[in-house]
Amino acid sequence: TASETALVDEDATAVGAIVPSSPGRWAVFINGKAHSWLPFGGVHSQLGAIPALIHPAPREVAIVGLGSGDTAWAAACRPETRSVTVFEISGPQPRLLRRLAVREGILDLRSFLDDPRLSIRIADGRNALAHDSSRYDLIEADALWPQVASSGNLYSVEFFQECSRRLKPQGIMCTWAPTTRVFASFSKAFPHVLKSYNRAIVVGSAEPLPVETALWLERLESPAVQAYLGSRVAPTIRGVLAGMAPPHKRQRYRDRDYNQDLDPRDEFLVP
């Protein structure tokens, strides 16, 4: 059947594939590496929705990495959001997602791709941010596994500092922190940090980040956000959002505890 058939596309930028993994579920691959999955839900939805709910009014949002579209979709959950710019280095990704959405009738994916607020730019996200004068209320880096090639470009102190320079006043950045080094590098770039209980999700800012759990949950429970996220995804956001808090204390790290552009230690599995 059509739903059991993989979709493959390629151009000079990458080879992309969306492969059925179980009935009603698909895995997203880029250059043979697994990146994400469909339908929407789980940690990718959390990476998008949680910072969008923490920020007072995330009008301009930037996402580094399209993947399945899950993070960018969730980041657009607030009605205050006017634009979501996604930087994706793999040209086939938006085409594959469009084909899957049409073939399988995936409503969330179709509405996301048709959202007039969405702009997908086929570009290296780090390079684009460095050379673009735009400023954002929220930047989220939906990054690679830390040990794969080129991941160091998205987990270094310098990258996080570049993102900080692209934020508006009160702007925030969110990323996945799969290792202690990623968390240390992020904390070096941002003096104010909130984290989930397992540090899987971290949010940083150059300005104080007050813990306003009741207000965050009120935003989540608003009719507009509930209607956008839906009854399946919205409940998965609540517990993680309620647990976001600053570290108990800011640790002092040694030089070898950071990922730097010229020393991407996690990428090379350096002790």
Order of alpha helices (4+ residues) and beta strands (2+ residues): beta-beta-beta-beta-alpha-beta-alpha-beta-alpha-alpha-beta-alpha-beta-alpha-beta-alpha-beta-beta-alpha-alpha
